[in-house]
Amino acid sequence: MAEAADFQGTRPSPARRWLRRTASAVLGAPLLAGLLAVPAASAAPAAEPAKAPTGSRTVAVSLNTLSPSVPTEDDTLTVSGTLTNKGKETISSAEVDLRVGPRLSGRGEVDDASKRSAYVPGVDPVTVGDKYTVEFPKLAKGISQDFTLTVPVDKLGLDDPGVYQLGVSVSGRTTTAPYEQVLGIERSFLPWQPEASDSRTKLTFLWPLIASPHVTAETRSDEQQTPVFTDDELAKELAPGGRLEQMVSLGSRLPVTWVVDPDLLASVAAMAGKYEVESGDTTVPGKNQAVAKQWLTALEKVVEDGKVIALPFADPDLASIAHRGKNVSGTLSHLQNASAVAATTVETILHVKPSTDFAWPVNGAVDSSIVDVATSAGAHNVIARSDSFRETTELPYTPTAARPIGGGTTAVVADARLSTLFDGDMSRAGSSTRAVQKFLAQTLALTEQTPDNERSIVVAPPRMPTAAQAQTMARALEGLAGNRWTQPLDLVAAAEVKPDPRATSKVPRAAAYPKKLRAQELPTQAFQDIRTTQGSLDSFETILTQPERVVTPFGNAVNRSMSTSWRGRSLEAQQYRDAVRDYLQSLTSEVQLIEKSDVTLSGRSATIPVTVQNKLVQGVDRLVLRLTSDNIRLKFNDDGSMAELPVRIAGGHSQSVKFDTATSANGRAQVTARLYTEDGTQYGEEMTFTVKVSEVTPTVLLVIAGGLLLLVLAGIRMYSHRKRAVASDTADGNGDGPEQPSDPTPDTGPESGAPSGTGEKVDR
C-alpha cells in the first residue's frame, strides 16, 4: 500500500561505530554461510514428517520482558526471556548475547525486520560485547532455560534518535556441528528518543467497551419487570481480573477515547438489581449484583472528565445491514431507533453526555453502501481503516486520519498497522512484548517520516479485546507516557483536524469489501425474522393498556439481534432470534378465545355468549371479536351473517361477549369466531362451533292448542258430573259421600338425573 512507502529524505544511518561492527560481520558472512550449509546438507529430506529445526531455528528464543521499553541515557536496559532447545541434540557451551543496531529508516524497514526469522549475517544486529552475556554449559533437547541480560543504556552505542534493531541470540555447539554458530535469535525494537521531539504526532487511541448480548426479551410480571439473562457469563467479565474489569481499570490511567455500547451499560445496570438467569427449562436468581455495581461505579468515576463515544444500542452490524438487510422493510428504522436511544442510555447510567456522531463498521472496512447506512442513522463520522481506505497516490508518509468523503461526512481512517498489532494471542509474554515494542517503534518511525508535518493518527484496536490484549495495549500506551514523539488527542478532536489534501477521500467500491468479512455477515433471513417479530409486536402493542412493559424489552432484543458480535456465530444468532420470537408468541397467546361447544337455539331469536380470556398481568383494549356464519338465515345483531363487538378485559380476567341472533328457518350453521385489532389485523387463532336451530312450527302450535282445549272441556264435564252427584246424595239425606278416588297420577315423567347432552341450549 502507498502508506507503506518511506520518506526518502530521512536522515542516513548508522553512525561510524555501526560501520565498523557491520563490516566485521559482513567479512565473516561467507564463512558463516558455508558453515551453516554443512548441517543443512546432511538434513533429512523435506518430505519427512516432524523434521526437527536446524541452523538458527534450533533454539526458540522468547523475549518476555524489555525494560524500560523506551530508555533514556541514564537507564539500565533489562531483557529477560526463555530459551527452548527444539533440536534433536544437546547444545554445549551455549551463550546468550544482546544485539543492537543498526538504526532503521522508516516504517517499511521496521516491518521487514519483524518478518525475518532466521539469522542473517551482516543484516542482523551485532553483539554488544562479551561483558554482557549469559552462558549455559549445555541446553538439553526439549528443555527450556530462563535468562536475563542487563546492560547500561550508554553501552548500547545508540547515536541519533530513531528506531534501532534489538535482538537476543543464542550460540553454541552440537555433536553434528562442533563449531560455534548462531542456533536461535529473536528480534525486537528499541525506540531511542532521549528528549522530547519538536514535532509530535497527535495520537488517538480508541478504548472499546463492547460485549455480546446476554439479556433476553423476557421479563417477570412484577412491577420492576425483573430481567432474564441467557447466562451469567457477563459477570465473569465484570469481576476482578475479567476482561471488562481490566478494560476499565487499565483505561482509567490512560489517555484514551472511550467507545461504549449502550447495551452493555443497560445490561450491567439490570444486573445491579434483581435479575434471573436461564437454567434449562427454568430460571434461577442472579447473584452478581455487587460485581455489577462495583464495575459501574468505577466506570462512572473514570469517564466523568473524559470523552465518551456512544455507538448505536447493541452495536448493530452496519455492513450486514448495508449488504443484506437494508432492503428488508423496517431494518433501517431499527438502526435509527438504536441510535436514538444510545445517548439517553449512556447519560442515564453514566451521567455524562456522549457523542453519538460516530459509526464503526467491523474492522473499519467500508464501501459506499456502508457509509450510506451509517449516515442514515445520523452519524457524520465513519471510523474506517487504512487497509480498506487505501491511498491512491504514492505518499511518502502516513497522512492524517480525517478525510472528507462528501455530503458533510468524514471518514476517520485508523492506521491498520498500529490497529492490528494487538490481534492474536497476547497471553504469551513474548508475543505481548513484541507487540508493545513494535507499536512504539512504528509510532516513532511514523513521526520521523516528515518531522515538519505534524499529523493526527487514530488507532482502532480489536472491538472486544481480551484481558491479555487490554494489558498489552496499556503497556504500549504507557511507553508513550513521556510524550517524547506523540501527544494524545480525543476522537472528536481528531475528526475535526484539517485533512491532508493529498490523502485519498474516495470511498471503496462494494467489490473491494473483504470476502472473509462478507462471509461472516448476518444473512438476509435474519432481517426477515426480525421483520416478522416486529410485525407481531406491533399488533400486540395496540391492544395493551401498558404497552411500554412489552415494547421496551422486545425493542432492545430486536436491536441485539442485529449485533456485530454475532459475526462468526450464526447458530447462536439464530437461536437468539428464535427465542425472542417464541417468547413473544407465548405472550400473545395469553389472550385467546375459550373453546365453545355446539349451541342449540329453541326459537327464532336467542343470545350466544363467546368467552375471551386474558392471562396477562395487564389489561387489553382496542380488541374486536367478530362472529361469522356460513348460513345466511342465521343473523347476528340484526346485521347479517357477520357481527363485531369490542373487547376490553382486565389482567387475569375473562369476558363473555354476547351476540343477539335471529333465524328464519330450522337447520345448522357453522359459526367462526376470531379476534381482530382495531385496524383489522387478525389476532390469535380462530374458533368454530355449530349452531343448531329447532323452531316450533304453526301446525305444532295448533295441535298443542287443540289438546289443551280438549283437556279443558274434559275438566268441565267432570266437574259438572261430580256436582250433580253431590247434589243427589244430599237429596237422599246421606251425609257420607261416596268413596273419593285417589289423586290422579301426574302426567309428567320423573325428573331425570342423567347428564344433559353435549350441546349448549340457549332459551329465549
C-alpha positions, 0 to 999 in steps of 0.5 A, spaced: 500 500 500 502 507 498 502 508 506 507 503 506 512 507 502 518 511 506 520 518 506 526 518 502 529 524 505 530 521 512 536 522 515 542 516 513 544 511 518 548 508 522 553 512 525 561 510 524 561 505 530 555 501 526 560 501 520 565 498 523 561 492 527 557 491 520 563 490 516 566 485 521 560 481 520 559 482 513 567 479 512 565 473 516 558 472 512 561 467 507 564 463 512 558 463 516 554 461 510 558 455 508 558 453 515 551 453 516 550 449 509 554 443 512 548 441 517 543 443 512 546 438 507 546 432 511 538 434 513 533 429 512 529 430 506 523 435 506 518 430 505 519 427 512 514 428 517 516 432 524 523 434 521 526 437 527 529 445 526 536 446 524 541 452 523 538 458 527 531 455 528 534 450 533 533 454 539 526 458 540 528 464 543 522 468 547 523 475 549 518 476 555 520 482 558 524 489 555 525 494 560 524 500 560 521 499 553 523 506 551 530 508 555 533 514 556 541 515 557 541 514 564 537 507 564 539 500 565 536 496 559 533 489 562 531 483 557 529 477 560 526 471 556 526 463 555 530 459 551 527 452 548 532 447 545 527 444 539 533 440 536 534 433 536 541 434 540 544 437 546 547 444 545 554 445 549 557 451 551 551 455 549 551 463 550 546 468 550 548 475 547 544 482 546 544 485 539 543 492 537 543 496 531 543 498 526 538 504 526 532 503 521 529 508 516 522 508 516 516 504 517 517 499 511 524 497 514 521 496 521 516 491 518 521 487 514 525 486 520 519 483 524 518 478 518 525 475 518 526 469 522 532 466 521 539 469 522 542 473 517 549 475 517 551 482 516 543 484 516 542 482 523 544 486 529 551 485 532 553 483 539 554 488 544 560 485 547 562 479 551 561 483 558 554 482 557 552 475 556 549 469 559 552 462 558 549 455 559 554 449 559 549 445 555 541 446 553 538 439 553 533 437 547 526 439 549 528 443 555 527 450 556 532 455 560 530 462 563 535 468 562 536 475 563 541 480 560 542 487 563 546 492 560 547 500 561 543 504 556 550 508 554 553 501 552 548 500 547 552 505 542 545 508 540 547 515 536 541 519 533 534 518 535 530 513 531 528 506 531 534 501 532 534 493 531 534 489 538 535 482 538 537 476 543 541 470 540 543 464 542 550 460 540 553 454 541 555 447 539 552 440 537 555 433 536 553 434 528 556 441 528 562 442 533 563 449 531 560 455 534 554 458 530 548 462 531 542 456 533 536 461 535 535 469 535 529 473 536 528 480 534 525 486 537 525 494 537 528 499 541 525 506 540 531 511 542 528 518 543 532 521 549 528 528 549 522 530 547 521 531 539 519 538 536 514 535 532 509 530 535 504 526 532 497 527 535 495 520 537 488 517 538 487 511 541 480 508 541 478 504 548 472 499 546 467 497 551 463 492 547 460 485 549 455 480 546 448 480 548 446 476 554 439 479 556 433 476 553 426 479 551 423 476 557 421 479 563 417 477 570 410 480 571 412 484 577 412 491 577 420 492 576 419 487 570 425 483 573 430 481 567 432 474 564 439 473 562 441 467 557 447 466 562 451 469 567 457 469 563 457 477 563 459 477 570 465 473 569 467 479 565 465 484 570 469 481 576 476 482 578 481 480 573 475 479 567 476 482 561 471 488 562 474 489 569 481 490 566 478 494 560 476 499 565 481 499 570 487 499 565 483 505 561 482 509 567 490 511 567 490 512 560 489 517 555 484 514 551 477 515 547 472 511 550 467 507 545 461 504 549 455 500 547 449 502 550 447 495 551 452 493 555 451 499 560 443 497 560 445 490 561 450 491 567 445 496 570 439 490 570 444 486 573 445 491 579 438 489 581 434 483 581 435 479 575 434 471 573 438 467 569 436 461 564 437 454 567 434 449 562 427 449 562 427 454 568 430 460 571 434 461 577 436 468 581 442 472 579 447 473 584 452 478 581 449 484 583 455 487 587 460 485 581 455 489 577 455 495 581 462 495 583 464 495 575 459 501 574 461 505 579 468 505 577 466 506 570 462 512 572 468 515 576 473 514 570 469 517 564 466 523 568 472 528 565 473 524 559 470 523 552 465 518 551 463 515 544 456 512 544 455 507 538 448 505 536 444 500 542 447 493 541 452 495 536 448 493 530 452 490 524 452 496 519 455 492 513 450 486 514 445 491 514 448 495 508 449 488 504 443 484 506 438 487 510 437 494 508 432 492 503 428 488 508 422 493 510 423 496 517 431 494 518 433 501 517 428 504 522 431 499 527 438 502 526 435 509 527 431 507 533 438 504 536 441 510 535 436 514 538 436 511 544 444 510 545 445 517 548 439 517 553 442 510 555 449 512 556 447 519 560 442 515 564 447 510 567 453 514 566 451 521 567 455 524 562 453 526 555 456 522 549 457 523 542 453 519 538 456 522 531 460 516 530 459 509 526 464 503 526 463 498 521 467 491 523 474 492 522 473 499 519 472 496 512 467 500 508 464 501 501 459 506 499 453 502 501 456 502 508 457 509 509 450 510 506 447 506 512 451 509 517 449 516 515 442 514 515 442 513 522 445 520 523 452 519 524 457 524 520 463 520 522 465 513 519 471 510 523 474 506 517 481 503 516 487 504 512 487 497 509 480 498 506 481 506 505 487 505 501 491 511 498 491 512 491 497 516 490 504 514 492 505 518 499 511 518 502 508 518 509 502 516 513 497 522 512 492 524 517 486 520 519 480 525 517 478 525 510 472 528 507 468 523 503 462 528 501 455 530 503 458 533 510 461 526 512 468 524 514 471 518 514 476 517 520 481 512 517 485 508 523 492 506 521 491 498 520 498 497 522 498 500 529 490 497 529 492 490 528 498 489 532 494 487 538 490 481 534 492 474 536 494 471 542 497 476 547 497 471 553 504 469 551 509 474 554 513 474 548 508 475 543 505 481 548 512 484 548 513 484 541 507 487 540 508 493 545 515 494 542 513 494 535 507 499 536 512 504 539 517 503 534 512 504 528 509 510 532 516 513 532 518 511 525 511 514 523 513 521 526 520 521 523 517 520 516 516 528 515 518 531 522 515 538 519 508 535 518 505 534 524 499 529 523 493 526 527 493 518 527 487 514 530 488 507 532 482 502 532 484 496 536 480 489 536 472 491 538 472 486 544 479 485 546 481 480 551 484 481 558 491 479 555 490 484 549 487 490 554 494 489 558 498 489 552 495 495 549 496 499 556 503 497 556 504 500 549 500 506 551 504 507 557 511 507 553 508 513 550 507 516 557 513 521 556 510 524 550 517 524 547 514 523 539 506 523 540 501 527 544 494 524 545 488 527 542 480 525 543 476 522 537 472 528 536 478 532 536 481 528 531 475 528 526 475 535 526 483 536 524 484 539 517 485 533 512 491 532 508 489 534 501 493 529 498 490 523 502 485 519 498 477 521 500 474 516 495 470 511 498 471 503 496 467 500 491 462 494 494 467 489 490 473 491 494 469 489 501 473 483 504 470 476 502 472 473 509 468 479 512 462 478 507 462 471 509 461 472 516 455 477 515 448 476 518 444 473 512 438 476 509 433 471 513 435 474 519 432 481 517 426 477 515 425 474 522 426 480 525 421 483 520 416 478 522 417 479 530 416 486 529 410 485 525 407 481 531 409 486 536 406 491 533 399 488 533 400 486 540 402 493 542 395 496 540 391 492 544 395 493 551 393 498 556 401 498 558 404 497 552 411 500 554 412 493 559 412 489 552 415 494 547 421 496 551 424 489 552 422 486 545 425 493 542 432 492 545 432 484 543 430 486 536 436 491 536 441 485 539 439 481 534 442 485 529 449 485 533 456 485 530 458 480 535 454 475 532 459 475 526 462 468 526 456 465 530 450 464 526 447 458 530 447 462 536 444 468 532 439 464 530 437 461 536 437 468 539 432 470 534 428 464 535 427 465 542 425 472 542 420 470 537 417 464 541 417 468 547 413 473 544 408 468 541 407 465 548 405 472 550 400 473 545 397 467 546 395 469 553 389 472 550 385 467 546 378 465 545 375 459 550 373 453 546 365 453 545 361 447 544 355 446 539 349 451 541 342 449 540 337 455 539 329 453 541 326 459 537 327 464 532 331 469 536 336 467 542 343 470 545 350 466 544 355 468 549 363 467 546 368 467 552 375 471 551 380 470 556 386 474 558 392 471 562 396 477 562 398 481 568 395 487 564 389 489 561 387 489 553 383 494 549 382 496 542 380 488 541 374 486 536 371 479 536 367 478 530 362 472 529 361 469 522 356 464 519 356 460 513 348 460 513 345 466 511 338 465 515 342 465 521 343 473 523 347 476 528 345 483 531 340 484 526 346 485 521 347 479 517 351 473 517 357 477 520 357 481 527 363 485 531 363 487 538 369 490 542 373 487 547 376 490 553 378 485 559 382 486 565 389 482 567 387 475 569 380 476 567 375 473 562 369 476 558 363 473 555 361 477 549 354 476 547 351 476 540 343 477 539 341 472 533 335 471 529 333 465 524 328 464 519 328 457 518 330 450 522 337 447 520 345 448 522 350 453 521 357 453 522 359 459 526 367 462 526 369 466 531 376 470 531 379 476 534 381 482 530 385 489 532 382 495 531 385 496 524 383 489 522 389 485 523 387 478 525 389 476 532 390 469 535 387 463 532 380 462 530 374 458 533 368 454 530 362 451 533 355 449 530 349 452 531 343 448 531 336 451 530 329 447 532 323 452 531 316 450 533 312 450 527 304 453 526 301 446 525 305 444 532 302 450 535 295 448 533 295 441 535 298 443 542 292 448 542 287 443 540 289 438 546 289 443 551 282 445 549 280 438 549 283 437 556 279 443 558 272 441 556 274 434 559 275 438 566 268 441 565 264 435 564 267 432 570 266 437 574 259 438 572 258 430 573 261 430 580 256 436 582 250 433 580 252 427 584 253 431 590 247 434 589 243 427 589 246 424 595 244 430 599 237 429 596 237 422 599 239 425 606 246 421 606 251 425 609 257 420 607 259 421 600 261 416 596 268 413 596 273 419 593 278 416 588 285 417 589 289 423 586 290 422 579 297 420 577 301 426 574 302 426 567 309 428 567 315 423 567 320 423 573 325 428 573 331 425 570 338 425 573 342 423 567 347 428 564 344 433 559 347 432 552 353 435 549 350 441 546 349 448 549 341 450 549 340 457 549 332 459 551 329 465 549 
